[in-house]
Amino acid sequence: MADSSDLPQSILSYISHNEYPDTDALSSTSLTSPSTLQILLQSLQSAQKEAQDEIRTLSRSAAPDIDAWIARAKDLQADILRSRETATEIVREADQVRALRDEAEDQGKKFELLEKEVRFNETLTGTLEHVQYANGLLATVQEEAVKGSVEKALAKLEDAEASIAGLDGMRGTRAVEVLRQRGEELRKGLVETTTMQWNALIAIDVDVKSVKVRQKMSGGAAVDGIRLDAVVAAAQGLEIFDSLLQKLARDIDRAVLKPRLHVDEENEAVYTITTSSNAEEASLYCKDVGSASLFQDLHTILTFFSEHLSTTITVPLSHHLFPALTSRLEAQWLDPGIPVSMDDLPDFQSLLTSVSDLAEEIESLGWNGAKALRGWVDNAPRSWLTKRREVVLGDVRELVFRGLRERKVVERVEIRKVHRIEGKAMIGEAGGSGGGEGEDDWDTAWEEESEKPARSEQPLTKEDEDDASAWEFDEEDDDNASSEKKEDASGGDEEDAWGWGDDDTASQKPPSPVANRKQQTQSSSPSKPNGSSQPPIQPQELTLRETITTTAIPDSLLSLLQRTISDAETLSSEPQYASSPIAPAATALYTLPTLALAMYRAAAPTAYAKDQSGLGNLFVYNDASRIAELLRDWQSSQPEGSRLRIDSDVAALETFARRAYSSEMEAQRTILRDLLDGAQGFVNCTVHPYKGECEGAVDATVDRIKHVHALWKGILSEGALQSLGSLVGTVTTKMATEIQDLGDISEADSRQLKALCDRVLALNALFRQGAGEGQDMTFIYSPPWLKFQYLAEIMDSSLADIRWMWKEGELSLEFGKEEVVELVEALFAESELRRQAVREVRWG
């Protein structure tokens, strides 16, 4: 508990010095008790009294200083009053000066206003006089216009317009607008008068096709003596001269030029031009539609205008007249006059001379328009070449669509160097002998050739190579090309000519073992071969002849190209054409065959597709091959130094033919595969209804191949049996693959499969050659044929037969070990004999 005497002192310290109690007891002392409040009140009253006493003591000691301060304050107040009176005086004087200045400004404004009024009156007087002067000029213009003196009226009008233009300060006022409108009306009147005078002096009647020119007017006091040159000057001043010239050019074109240049095709006649002293007109029809009479009339027209019109008119008129004239002249006379035949070149030379003379005449007159005519003459070689190109391309396109209706049988003769075995017949003789020793060794020479390294070609698929070789598209070495062919279009080895070596070279396999199968050439079933030694081989010449069916396109196209090149040679070598303007185009004519052949290749797919026989691709092949053959012979017959270069075109044609053939072959293969797909992989081929489906699919496939053979027989060459053989190979390969894929083949299934294979094997009748039944050549044209024969034999053979064919026969030449093992395991049940046979096949 704090001492009560310390509490008042702590509160006074807080009030006087803002000090807080220094002990917690004082801070927590309660002030609400009456005794405490009483003590505090007494302490505060005592402190107040002390403070008052101290203030009174201080006031008494500071009294002298305060009196001095009061005295100074009174002096300051007196000074302030005097300053206030001075300021009031200054304000009063300033107000007096401002009043005097305002009065002076007001007097100055009044003076300026008076000056403006004076100047306005003077300006108004001058403007009114200016308006009066301009109005007088307009009146003079009207008077001169009434007199018909347009030139004087125009001069006065220009002065009046200049005067009116000087009234810029009155722009928008009624007076100036009236003057301007009156000037415009007078100008329009002068334009109408000038136009009327122009039309009167240069009168053109489109209906009667006449042009009349007079140098001065007559017939009245107002217009008598007005000359054309004055009207021209007035028109130039009125800025209507160019529009008058444009209309004049149109009227001349409609009245004279257009009728003269137009030929009435129905009557085969044209208008002719007649002139008099001051008139020119197109008269009645004239039967002379030649270019000579045309250029004579054009000369007459130029002469007429040059004599009756001044250069002031003719020179600018030529700018408007000759563009339309030149355009119509080129379209209706010059371009149609470009000849196609060499016989018409003299007339074309005369036409060029006439055009050049016309251009010279235009230049001599100082007119414009000769540049276009000279440009046409300079471009005559290009124009002539362009027309020849258009005609050739048009003829080719028409030929392609028209020539398909005609069929032709042509013979192809080819001389080949082949190797002959001494004492034995060549392949051509073996094929036609029907038997004998020559048949046994018929292919020895061919196999010898097949051992040569394969030629470098663009990679093709197996089927594509078969197709290409069948159509004789294998390339040959350039060194042997000229000596080993006579009319063949593509060339190659003797194997390639008939398509017999492609499968070996395509697959890079060693030579076919068929060369050792001497007994197999006499029987459709494989048998044991006999070996023999080969005597020396000597080269011999073999002449191959075959016929194919083409359209009329190849010969007609060759004739067209030969005529073109003949014209080029004539143009470049004949003396009479040495100075011809189109002589430079002779070299470019040698490029037309390339364009023509490109047009043939472009139009052929569309045209041949319309062939109703459905053999469009085959005719594309035959025609393209025939064209290539004819072109190659034509190129080889050209003299040394000839500019004819068609080697690349021949190659393009051969590629085009190969593409068409490949398309046809692929379509046929697709059909055959689809037909065989009906057999459903030959699964359950002895179970109804699958048996009927398998037999139907095989029969439909065989019938399709026979149908294709019947269609192709009359069109393709005999050497193209490789094409049919390729289709047969597709069938046999697909059947063999599907049969080999069968996991288990029962005895009934094997007999049924053998029967189905025999139906396909009956197709060998299509490939027999020679007298009587002929020699079976199927395995030559269809390489998978022998393998298919062996497969058919395996279907109906015992284990012993299969073992003998593997060890003693030629089964190992067509089948691999695992293939035979899989067939044995599929055909025969598990047994010791089967295991022994498998071991012998695998391990020998």
Secondary structure, DSSP 8 states (H G I E B T S, - for coil): ---TTHHHHHHHHHHHH----SSHHHHT----SHHHHHHHHHHHHHHHHHHHHHHHHHHHHTHHHHHHHHHHHHHHHHHHHHHHHHHHHHHHHHHHHHHHHHHHHHHHHHHHHHHHHHHHHHHHHHHHHHHHHHHHHHHHHHHHHHHT-HHHHHHHHHHHHHHHHT-GGGTTSHHHHHHHHHHHHHHHHHHHHHHHHHHHHEEEETTTTEEEE-SB--SSTTTTT-BHHHHHHHHHHTT-HHHHHHHHHHHHIIIIIHHHH--BTTTTBEEEEEE-SSEEEEEEEES--SHHHHHHHHHHHHHHHHHHS-HHHHHHHHHHHHHHHHHHHIIIIITTT--SSGGGHHHHHHHHHHHHHHHHHHHHTT-S-HHHHHHHHHTHHHHHHHHHHHHHHHHHHHHHHHGGG-EEEEEEEEEEEEEEETTS--HHHHHHH-SSHHHHTTTHHHHHHHTS---------HHHHHHHHHTT-----HHHHTTS-SS-SS---HHHHHT-SHHHHHHT----GGGG-TTGGG-SS-----------EEEEEEEEEEEEEEESHHHHHHHHHHHHHHHHHHHHH-GGGTT-TTGGGHHHHTTHHHHHHHHHHHHHHHHHTT-TTS-HHHHHHHHHHHHHHHHHHHHHTS-TT-----HHHHHHHHHHHHHHHHHHHHHHHHHHHHHHHTTGGGTTTTSTTHHHHHHHHHHHHHHHHHHHHHHHHTTS-GGGHHHHHHHHHHHHHHHHHHHHT-S---HHHHHHHHHHHHHHHGGGGGGEESSTT-EE-HHHH-TTHHHHHHHHHHHT--HHHHHHHHHTSSHHHHS-HHHHHHHHHHHS-S-HHHHHHHHHHHH-
